[in-house]
Amino acid sequence: MIGVVVKEGESIESALKRFKRECVNAGIQSEIKRREYFEKPSERRKRKHDAAVRKREKKRILMLRKDKA
């Protein structure tokens, strides 16, 4: 569970900003979005496959750039 201790003299706005940053870093927002609707197993596999293809292409492009330099 994520929690933020408000420091003495710290404004609520800055504590809320720290809390939101910790939520983003922990991946809570993406997890909530992902679980908002039921995802069929076939859709999950397709999403993972598409992510792997994007990652592989990105890595290939970076390697090509590195070879040219």
LOZAKE-587085 format. One record per residue: x, y, z of N, C-alpha, C, O in turn; residue in one letter. Coordinates in Angstrom, 1 decimal, padded with zeros to 4 digits, always signed. Layout:
<nodes>
n.X / n.Y / n.Z / ca.X / ca.Y / ca.Z / c.X / c.Y / c.Z / o.X / o.Y / o.Z / residuo
X / Y / Z / X / Y / Z / X / Y / Z / X / Y / Z / A;
...
</nodes>
This chain:
<nodes>
n.X / n.Y / n.Z / ca.X / ca.Y / ca.Z / c.X / c.Y / c.Z / o.X / o.Y / o.Z / residuo
+000.8 / -001.2 / +000.0 / +000.0 / +000.0 / +000.0 / +000.9 / +001.2 / +000.0 / +001.9 / +001.3 / +000.8 / M;
+000.6 / +002.2 / -000.8 / +001.3 / +003.4 / -000.9 / +000.8 / +004.4 / +000.1 / -000.4 / +004.6 / +000.2 / I;
+001.8 / +005.1 / +000.7 / +001.4 / +006.1 / +001.7 / +002.4 / +007.2 / +001.6 / +003.6 / +007.0 / +001.3 / G;
+002.0 / +008.4 / +002.0 / +002.9 / +009.5 / +002.1 / +002.8 / +010.2 / +003.4 / +001.7 / +010.5 / +003.9 / V;
+003.9 / +010.4 / +004.1 / +003.9 / +011.1 / +005.4 / +004.1 / +012.5 / +005.1 / +005.1 / +012.9 / +004.4 / V;
+003.2 / +013.4 / +005.6 / +003.2 / +014.8 / +005.3 / +004.3 / +015.4 / +006.3 / +004.1 / +015.2 / +007.5 / V;
+005.3 / +016.0 / +005.7 / +006.4 / +016.6 / +006.6 / +005.9 / +017.9 / +007.2 / +005.0 / +018.5 / +006.7 / K;
+006.6 / +018.2 / +008.3 / +006.2 / +019.5 / +009.0 / +006.5 / +020.7 / +008.1 / +007.6 / +020.8 / +007.5 / E;
+005.5 / +021.5 / +007.9 / +005.7 / +022.7 / +007.1 / +005.4 / +022.4 / +005.6 / +005.5 / +023.4 / +004.8 / G;
+005.1 / +021.2 / +005.2 / +004.8 / +020.9 / +003.8 / +003.4 / +021.1 / +003.5 / +002.5 / +020.8 / +004.3 / E;
+003.1 / +021.7 / +002.4 / +001.7 / +021.9 / +002.0 / +001.1 / +020.6 / +001.5 / +001.7 / +019.7 / +001.1 / S;
-000.2 / +020.6 / +001.6 / -001.0 / +019.5 / +001.2 / -000.8 / +019.2 / -000.3 / -000.8 / +018.1 / -000.7 / I;
-000.7 / +020.3 / -001.1 / -000.6 / +020.2 / -002.5 / +000.7 / +019.4 / -002.9 / +000.7 / +018.6 / -003.7 / E;
+001.8 / +019.8 / -002.2 / +003.1 / +019.1 / -002.5 / +003.0 / +017.6 / -002.0 / +003.6 / +016.8 / -002.7 / S;
+002.4 / +017.3 / -000.9 / +002.2 / +016.0 / -000.5 / +001.3 / +015.2 / -001.4 / +001.6 / +014.0 / -001.7 / A;
+000.3 / +015.8 / -001.9 / -000.6 / +015.1 / -002.9 / +000.2 / +014.9 / -004.2 / +000.0 / +013.8 / -004.8 / L;
+001.0 / +015.8 / -004.6 / +001.9 / +015.6 / -005.8 / +002.8 / +014.5 / -005.6 / +003.0 / +013.7 / -006.6 / K;
+003.4 / +014.3 / -004.4 / +004.3 / +013.2 / -004.2 / +003.6 / +011.9 / -004.2 / +004.1 / +010.9 / -004.7 / R;
+002.3 / +011.9 / -003.6 / +001.5 / +010.7 / -003.6 / +001.2 / +010.3 / -005.1 / +001.3 / +009.1 / -005.4 / F;
+000.8 / +011.2 / -005.9 / +000.4 / +010.9 / -007.3 / +001.7 / +010.3 / -008.0 / +001.5 / +009.4 / -008.8 / K;
+002.8 / +010.9 / -007.8 / +004.1 / +010.5 / -008.4 / +004.4 / +009.0 / -008.0 / +004.8 / +008.2 / -008.8 / R;
+004.2 / +008.7 / -006.7 / +004.4 / +007.4 / -006.3 / +003.5 / +006.4 / -006.9 / +003.8 / +005.2 / -007.2 / E;
+002.2 / +006.8 / -007.1 / +001.2 / +005.9 / -007.7 / +001.6 / +005.6 / -009.1 / +001.5 / +004.5 / -009.6 / C;
+002.1 / +006.6 / -009.8 / +002.5 / +006.4 / -011.2 / +003.7 / +005.5 / -011.3 / +003.7 / +004.6 / -012.1 / V;
+004.6 / +005.7 / -010.4 / +005.8 / +004.9 / -010.4 / +005.5 / +003.4 / -010.0 / +006.2 / +002.5 / -010.5 / N;
+004.5 / +003.2 / -009.2 / +004.2 / +001.9 / -008.8 / +003.3 / +001.2 / -009.8 / +003.1 / +000.0 / -009.7 / A;
+002.8 / +001.9 / -010.8 / +002.0 / +001.3 / -011.9 / +000.6 / +001.1 / -011.5 / -000.1 / +000.3 / -012.1 / G;
+000.1 / +001.8 / -010.5 / -001.3 / +001.6 / -010.1 / -002.3 / +002.1 / -011.1 / -003.3 / +001.4 / -011.4 / I;
-002.0 / +003.2 / -011.8 / -003.0 / +003.8 / -012.8 / -003.1 / +002.8 / -014.0 / -004.2 / +002.6 / -014.4 / Q;
-002.0 / +002.3 / -014.4 / -002.0 / +001.4 / -015.6 / -002.7 / +000.1 / -015.2 / -003.4 / -000.5 / -016.0 / S;
-002.5 / -000.3 / -014.0 / -003.2 / -001.6 / -013.5 / -004.7 / -001.3 / -013.4 / -005.5 / -002.2 / -013.8 / E;
-005.1 / -000.2 / -012.9 / -006.6 / +000.1 / -012.9 / -007.2 / +000.2 / -014.3 / -008.3 / -000.4 / -014.5 / I;
-006.5 / +000.8 / -015.2 / -007.0 / +000.9 / -016.6 / -007.1 / -000.5 / -017.2 / -008.1 / -000.8 / -017.8 / K;
-006.1 / -001.4 / -016.9 / -006.1 / -002.7 / -017.4 / -007.2 / -003.5 / -016.9 / -007.8 / -004.4 / -017.6 / R;
-007.5 / -003.4 / -015.6 / -008.6 / -004.2 / -015.0 / -010.0 / -003.6 / -015.1 / -010.9 / -004.1 / -014.5 / R;
-010.1 / -002.5 / -015.7 / -011.4 / -001.8 / -015.8 / -012.5 / -002.6 / -016.5 / -013.6 / -002.7 / -016.0 / E;
-012.1 / -003.4 / -017.5 / -013.0 / -004.2 / -018.2 / -012.3 / -005.6 / -018.4 / -011.1 / -005.7 / -018.3 / Y;
-013.1 / -006.6 / -018.5 / -012.6 / -008.0 / -018.7 / -011.9 / -008.1 / -020.0 / -012.4 / -007.6 / -021.0 / F;
-010.7 / -008.7 / -020.0 / -010.0 / -008.9 / -021.2 / -009.9 / -010.4 / -021.4 / -009.4 / -011.2 / -020.6 / E;
-010.4 / -010.8 / -022.6 / -010.3 / -012.2 / -022.9 / -008.9 / -012.7 / -023.1 / -008.0 / -011.9 / -023.4 / K;
-008.6 / -014.0 / -022.8 / -007.3 / -014.5 / -022.9 / -006.7 / -014.3 / -024.2 / -005.5 / -014.0 / -024.3 / P;
-007.5 / -014.4 / -025.3 / -006.9 / -014.2 / -026.6 / -006.5 / -012.7 / -026.8 / -005.5 / -012.4 / -027.5 / S;
-007.3 / -011.8 / -026.3 / -006.9 / -010.4 / -026.4 / -005.7 / -010.1 / -025.6 / -004.8 / -009.3 / -026.0 / E;
-005.5 / -010.7 / -024.4 / -004.3 / -010.5 / -023.6 / -003.1 / -011.0 / -024.4 / -002.1 / -010.4 / -024.4 / R;
-003.2 / -012.2 / -025.0 / -002.1 / -012.7 / -025.8 / -001.7 / -011.8 / -026.9 / -000.5 / -011.6 / -027.2 / R;
-002.7 / -011.3 / -027.6 / -002.5 / -010.4 / -028.7 / -001.8 / -009.1 / -028.3 / -000.9 / -008.6 / -028.9 / K;
-002.3 / -008.6 / -027.1 / -001.7 / -007.3 / -026.6 / -000.2 / -007.6 / -026.2 / +000.7 / -006.7 / -026.5 / R;
+000.1 / -008.7 / -025.6 / +001.5 / -009.0 / -025.2 / +002.3 / -009.2 / -026.5 / +003.5 / -008.8 / -026.5 / K;
+001.8 / -009.9 / -027.5 / +002.5 / -010.1 / -028.7 / +002.8 / -008.8 / -029.4 / +003.9 / -008.6 / -029.9 / H;
+001.8 / -007.9 / -029.5 / +002.0 / -006.6 / -030.1 / +003.1 / -005.8 / -029.4 / +003.9 / -005.1 / -030.0 / D;
+003.1 / -005.9 / -028.0 / +004.1 / -005.1 / -027.2 / +005.5 / -005.7 / -027.5 / +006.4 / -004.9 / -027.6 / A;
+005.6 / -007.0 / -027.6 / +006.9 / -007.6 / -027.9 / +007.4 / -007.2 / -029.3 / +008.6 / -007.0 / -029.5 / A;
+006.5 / -007.1 / -030.3 / +006.9 / -006.7 / -031.6 / +007.4 / -005.3 / -031.6 / +008.4 / -005.0 / -032.2 / V;
+006.6 / -004.4 / -030.9 / +007.1 / -003.0 / -030.8 / +008.4 / -002.9 / -030.1 / +009.3 / -002.1 / -030.6 / R;
+008.6 / -003.7 / -029.0 / +009.9 / -003.6 / -028.3 / +011.0 / -004.1 / -029.2 / +012.1 / -003.6 / -029.2 / K;
+010.8 / -005.2 / -030.0 / +011.8 / -005.8 / -030.8 / +012.2 / -004.8 / -032.0 / +013.3 / -004.6 / -032.3 / R;
+011.2 / -004.1 / -032.5 / +011.4 / -003.1 / -033.6 / +012.2 / -001.9 / -033.0 / +013.1 / -001.4 / -033.7 / E;
+011.8 / -001.5 / -031.9 / +012.6 / -000.4 / -031.3 / +014.0 / -000.7 / -031.0 / +014.9 / +000.1 / -031.3 / K;
+014.3 / -001.9 / -030.5 / +015.6 / -002.4 / -030.3 / +016.4 / -002.5 / -031.6 / +017.6 / -002.1 / -031.6 / K;
+015.7 / -003.0 / -032.6 / +016.4 / -003.1 / -033.9 / +016.8 / -001.8 / -034.5 / +017.9 / -001.6 / -035.0 / R;
+015.9 / -000.8 / -034.4 / +016.2 / +000.6 / -034.9 / +017.3 / +001.2 / -034.1 / +018.2 / +001.8 / -034.7 / I;
+017.4 / +001.0 / -032.8 / +018.5 / +001.5 / -032.0 / +019.8 / +000.9 / -032.4 / +020.8 / +001.6 / -032.4 / L;
+019.8 / -000.4 / -032.6 / +021.0 / -001.1 / -033.0 / +021.5 / -000.6 / -034.4 / +022.7 / -000.4 / -034.6 / M;
+020.6 / -000.3 / -035.3 / +020.9 / +000.2 / -036.6 / +021.6 / +001.6 / -036.5 / +022.6 / +001.9 / -037.2 / L;
+021.0 / +002.4 / -035.7 / +021.5 / +003.8 / -035.4 / +022.9 / +003.7 / -034.8 / +023.8 / +004.4 / -035.2 / R;
+023.1 / +002.7 / -033.9 / +024.4 / +002.6 / -033.3 / +025.5 / +002.1 / -034.3 / +026.6 / +002.6 / -034.2 / K;
+025.1 / +001.2 / -035.2 / +026.0 / +000.7 / -036.2 / +026.4 / +001.8 / -037.2 / +027.6 / +001.9 / -037.7 / D;
+025.5 / +002.8 / -037.5 / +025.8 / +003.8 / -038.4 / +026.8 / +004.9 / -037.8 / +027.6 / +005.5 / -038.5 / K;
+026.7 / +005.0 / -036.5 / +027.6 / +006.0 / -035.8 / +029.0 / +005.6 / -035.6 / +029.8 / +006.3 / -035.1 / A;
</nodes>
